[in-house]
Amino acid sequence: MRYGRGFTLIELLVVIAIIAILAAILFPVFAQARESARQSTCASNMNQLAKAILMYASDHEQTLPMNRVVMGPRGTPLPDALRRTWASLVNPYVKNKDVFFCPNAQRPGTGFNLDEWAWRGWLPIGYNVHIAGWYYLIGDDYSQTIMVPNLSMIRQAAQFVLLADTANGASPQQGGNCFGFAADNNAYGGCEGTPGFRQVIQGLQRSPTAGYSPILARHRGGLNLTFADSHTKWFRLEAVIPNPSLFPPSGCDREELRDFNTAKTRWLIWNKCLP
């Protein structure tokens, strides 16, 4: 009579060790694949938003949507109930408000409304804060209207940034310090006042309605950027923020130094320091 032979303790331990090694190898791969899928979904959403921005421009004589609407007749500040962000302006061209979010970004609670100013901090995809900012006011007393850039003013559409991953969360009206609806490459790492918040060029002007508008390396140490020609691309954070080693020796306004970055992304429509 033959008897079946079971596993010895050593054999069992070897099998367990092999399984543990395989798990250690495969789990990071699975996590990376999951993050790549999230990044791709976020990039797809940003691409759709860029198309919505261009459709808005097509319906408004090639004029880009304003980053934010905060001023009323003759320079009078609008009450919060009447203020709007770019997301509210292009929302009619977007069928699903989930397109305004990245899968791995923070999500707001119930009651979120794109048309309400108080929720602007929760948007994790920010529109270039330098499009229709305060310095586009015209008139002798800067109170007639807001001059919004026309698409024809953008000389390098494939390099000019429309949208970027941004640090998002509760806006100041909700007791927070995030301005996720707007994007500026000089600030990064987290919402204002958080441990991760950083600035490259110190002393630049801060908007009371858009803060410093920090971008965020949400995807594997980098972020998605969408350009004026509507294409979206992933960049490492350090390639996008201003690089002091590239700054010209003199002759530039400090604000213009944003456009001196390794990736050669452009954030300002008018920059006398660039050809």
Sequence and secondary structure as in RCSB ss.txt:
>XXXX:A:sequence
MRYGRGFTLIELLVVIAIIAILAAILFPVFAQARESARQSTCASNMNQLAKAILMYASDHEQTLPMNRVVMGPRG
TPLPDALRRTWASLVNPYVKNKDVFFCPNAQRPGTGFNLDEWAWRGWLPIGYNVHIAGWYYLIGDDYSQTIMVPN
LSMIRQAAQFVLLADTANGASPQQGGNCFGFAADNNAYGGCEGTPGFRQVIQGLQRSPTAGYSPILARHRGGLNL
TFADSHTKWFRLEAVIPNPSLFPPSGCDREELRDFNTAKTRWLIWNKCLP
>XXXX:A:secstr
        HHHHHHHHHHHHHHHHHHHHHHHHHHHHHHHHHHHHHHHHHHHHHHHHHHHTTTB   SEE B GGG
 B  GGG EEHHHHHGGG S GGGGS TTS    TT  TT GGGGGG SEEEETTTT GGGEESTTS SEE   B
GGG S TTTBEEEEEB  S  GGGT    TTEEEEEEESSSTTSTT EESSTT   BTTTBT EE   BTTEEEE
EETTS EEEEEHHHHS  GGGS SSS  GGGGGG  TT  B  S  TT  
